[in-house]
Amino acid sequence: MGLGLAPYDLWYLAFTGYVVAIWLFQAAPRGVFAVGTGWAVGLGYFGFSLGWIIEPFFVDPSTIWMAPFALVGMAGGLALFWALAFWIAAHAPRRPLLALVLAWTGAELARAYVFTGFPWGMVSYMWSSVAPIQLASLLGPHGLNLATLATAAMFAAAIPRGGLRLLPAVLGVTSLLVLFGVGLILTPPYQDLSGRPVVRLIQPNAPQHEKWDPLKIPMFFDRQLRLTAGPPKDDFTEPQLVVWPETSVPHLLHRAGDALGLITHAAGSAQVVVGIQRAQDGNYYNSLALMDGTGALRQVYDKHHLVPFGEYMPAEAVFRRWNILGLASRAEGGYSAGPGPELLDLGPLGKALPLICYEAVFPQDVYRTPERPDFLLQITNDAWFGEWSGPYQHLEQARVRAIEQGLPMLRAANTGVSAVIDGAGRVLTELPLGRAGYVDAYLPPPLRLTLYSQFGDFPVLLLMFLSVLGFIRAVRVNSD
């Protein structure tokens, strides 16, 4: 199942895995065996797909001992959501397969919201490299989770168990063809971008273990200045917007006047977006700063969806006793959260929704804006994720956010992958992982207003609510 995610994108193996997982549920006795099956499936899936999560602990030698505990704890904890889904389905008085599909979809919904949420590696991401992912613009990732699991359940029901069941197999094949067919219909053609504004993405490629080395900081900063001042690539004109990655300026905002002046000079008349940290009233913020062509600071956005145990400690007083602090924190209490989503006004380029790193993982954070932006703007420091699967899975989720909203995305990543993505989730140009450089590209226009951008997760949440009511009613009828 994990092979369906980036960088493998083997959707056919992943789909087969879901079919087998549902068949295992059918074959397992009820009660604790069903729970154990769900938890074991989840443990294997999350243990493999989140293998990159050990990478941050190798940056500092003093935290290496935490790596195996982090992986096993995260995989085992997320697997509990799936175990609960299997337990609920095992107690359904009728149609346990239907109950499993609904409960599993509900578990993925809960995983996106409970304890601030962690919807990394959702079921529907297995389609990210093929046509069905376009259904995310209609159904959202959770609706596509439901469609995927329902199709897999039809195939599982057709696996011989005292005789071949042809009807579920026929329905399963039909559903799979529908997923691909509707996805192809929803895929818009490529657009002619000539005449659109030119943007430049900066990728300094500063490894995390060197990024804050006092001897290396000037080198990485100078590298970014040179990349910013570089000549236009290919046949592009001078860029109108330059984007630096997350925490790319090595000073707190109130002490960064000289550094910002150098950046403005290198960018010429272009607007510049940089990742920077700032302090205010004893609190630290992971921020994004927008400067116009004159160097004036026009807007500052503070990241609001922080990484638990990375940017803040949920129970800081308890963990401080063992000297366990947030991996990316500047202070004992970690970063403070900003007020929430807001738009950047970039003048002739339109309005952008800023997303700092982890925020692009959450579909609900992207559609929860006061008005529809013209494009999405993600700055990130994926050096934390190593060079295996993490950076590619993060890019994969950024692509799905673009599809859900029908909006292009500019993505500047410290070590990669920096990319320009159109509203259909297609990567138009990119800088590979582990390479320093810059890329010039046209800013794609926004596409259609999608169904998901208007209604979000409400339809799926309503379906889950009605399903719970139906389940309760069925239990009462059965008990009578």
Buried (B, 14 or more C-beta within 10 A) or exposed (E): BBBBBBBBBBBEBBBBBBBBBBBBBBEBEEEEBBBBBBBBBBBBBBBBBBBBBBBBBEBEEEBEEBBEEBBEEBBBBBBBBBBBBBBBBBBBEEEBBBBBBBBBBBBBBBBBBEEBBBBBBBBBBBBBBBBBBBBBBBBBBBBBBBBBBBBBBBBBBBBEEEEEBEEBBEBBBEBBEBBBEBBEEBBBEEBEBEEBBBBBBBBBBBBBEBBEEEEBBEEBBEBBBBBBBBEEBEEBEEBBBBBBBBBBBBBBBEEBEEBBEBBBEBBEEBBBBBBBBBBBEEBBBBBBBBBBBEBEBBBBBBBBBBBBBBBBBEEBEEBEEEEBBBBBBBBEBBBBBBEEBBBBEBEEBBBBBBBBBBBBBBBBBBBEBEEBBBBBBBBBBBBBBBBBBBBBBBBBBBBBBBBBBBBBBBBBBBBBBBBBBBBBBBBBBBBEBBEBBBBBBBBBBBBEEBBBBEBBBEBBBEBBEEBBEEBEEBBEEEEE
